[in-house]
Every structure is written in structure tokens, then in C-alpha cells.
Amino acid sequence: MRLTRFTDVALRVLMRLAVAENEDPPTTREVAATTQVPYTHTAKVVARLQHLGLIEARRGRGGGLSLTGTGRSASIGELVRELEGPSDVVDCEGATPCPLRSACRLRGALRRAEEAFYASLDPLTVTDLVASPTGPLLIGISSGRPDTG
């Protein structure tokens, strides 16, 4: 299973915001720079995360991005499911449908494997993802001083 770039960026944004509680809220532009993602892509991700209630965005002086309580405790498995949306690991019904699709056991096995992947992420939260050594490294990167521990 491979995550979309959108989901990857969303997880990076959430992780960056999880370590920002003792600083001025970073802007979308600052988060984009820290996570090394283009601003326009980061802005789309921020809008989606805000819509999901995981982050707050305030404009103007003293504004910036912050993680909500819901965002901090969100299940990574549920979040990835939401961001990835419904899909099959393989496309049995595509432009050239698979001739085995009516009696194939692979499709079911792959669905179970995909669910096992998500289930392994279910107990993790954003807070878990920024435990040491990740959190200190993120703080160092965002301050311009890499901290390797």
C-alpha cells in the first residue's frame, strides 16, 4: 500500500503543529518551508485539515496554525482512511477488466491486508508520532537548528 502525497503532507503538517505549542503559531508558509512541501500544496492540505476540525487557522497579526485537541488525539488509522478515501489496492474493473474478477481470491486478500495496515495505525495518535526522537528533530528543523538528540 502506498499513501498519496496529500496524505503524506497532511501527516507532516499535523506533526509539525504538534510540536508548536510553546511557540508563536506558525503560518502555512512556515510549515511549508519546514516540511519542504510547496506552499500551494500545503495550503490545500491545511484547508482540508481545518475542514476536518483537526487544525485551526487564524488570519492577521498573531495568527497562524494550531492543532486542535481533536487533531492531537486523532487516530492515525482513521485519518489515513479519511484522507485516502475508498479505493481498491488493485483495479479489477478498469479500462481492461481482469478476466479473473468473478472468481478471484486476490482482491479479498488485498482488502484484508489493507485493513490490517489501517488497523496497525489505529492506536497511534499525532502526539505519538512526535515522541522522541521525532519531536525534538522537528523543533530543531523549524527553529533552523537541527537537534539530533
Secondary structure, DSSP 8 states (H G I E B T S, - for coil): ----HHHHHHHHHHHHHHT-TTS----HHHHHHHHT--HHHHHHHHHHHHHTTSEEEE-STT-EEEE-HHHHH-BHHHHHHHHH-S--SS-TTSSS--TTTTT-SHHHHHHHHHHHHHHHHTT-BHHHHTSTTHHHHHHHHHHT-----
